[in-house]
Amino acid sequence: METYLNLMLIRFALVAGVLVVLALVVFTIALTLKRRGRLDQVRRYADPAVRAGLRAAARRLEDGPSRNRRRDRW
């Protein structure tokens, strides 16, 4: 049991470490774009894609898991 808990703790640490590194990379990219004055331009290009992704996620959450099960049956 102790070995399993150690493995779970290591897995959690790896996931948390990857998330921290990813957040630092995104922050660095945003800071660099802001300093060069291109952050607004990137926002204009990314805004439609982000909105479409959020709409798709909202539709998926509204439908719920039961819709997917019904679709698999037919």
C-alpha positions in Angstrom: 0.0 0.0 0.0 2.8 2.4 0.8 4.4 1.8 -2.6 1.1 2.7 -4.3 0.7 5.9 -2.3 4.3 6.9 -3.2 3.6 6.3 -6.9 0.4 8.4 -6.6 2.3 11.2 -4.9 5.0 11.1 -7.6 2.3 11.2 -10.3 0.6 14.2 -8.6 4.0 16.0 -8.4 4.7 15.4 -12.0 1.3 16.7 -13.1 1.6 19.7 -10.9 5.1 20.5 -12.1 4.0 20.3 -15.8 1.1 22.7 -15.0 3.4 25.2 -13.3 5.9 25.1 -16.2 3.0 25.5 -18.8 1.7 28.5 -16.8 5.1 30.1 -16.8 5.5 29.5 -20.5 2.2 31.1 -21.3 2.9 34.0 -19.0 6.3 34.6 -20.6 4.8 34.5 -24.1 2.1 37.0 -23.1 4.6 39.3 -21.4 6.9 39.2 -24.5 3.9 40.0 -26.8 2.8 42.8 -24.6 6.3 44.4 -24.5 6.5 44.2 -28.3 3.0 45.7 -28.7 1.5 42.7 -30.4 -0.8 41.4 -27.7 -3.9 43.2 -29.0 -3.2 41.7 -32.5 -2.9 38.2 -31.1 -6.1 38.7 -29.1 -8.0 39.8 -32.3 -6.9 36.6 -34.1 -7.5 34.3 -31.1 -10.8 35.7 -30.0 -13.0 33.9 -32.6 -11.3 30.5 -32.0 -11.7 30.9 -28.2 -15.4 31.8 -28.6 -16.0 28.8 -30.8 -14.3 26.5 -28.4 -16.3 27.9 -25.5 -19.6 27.5 -27.4 -18.7 23.9 -28.2 -17.8 23.1 -24.6 -21.1 24.7 -23.4 -23.1 22.6 -25.9 -21.3 19.5 -24.7 -22.0 20.2 -21.1 -25.6 21.1 -21.7 -26.2 17.8 -23.6 -24.7 15.7 -20.8 -23.4 12.1 -20.9 -26.8 10.5 -21.6 -26.9 11.9 -25.2 -23.5 10.2 -26.0 -24.8 6.9 -24.7 -27.9 7.1 -26.8 -25.9 7.9 -29.9 -23.6 4.9 -29.3 -26.6 2.5 -29.1 -27.9 3.5 -32.6 
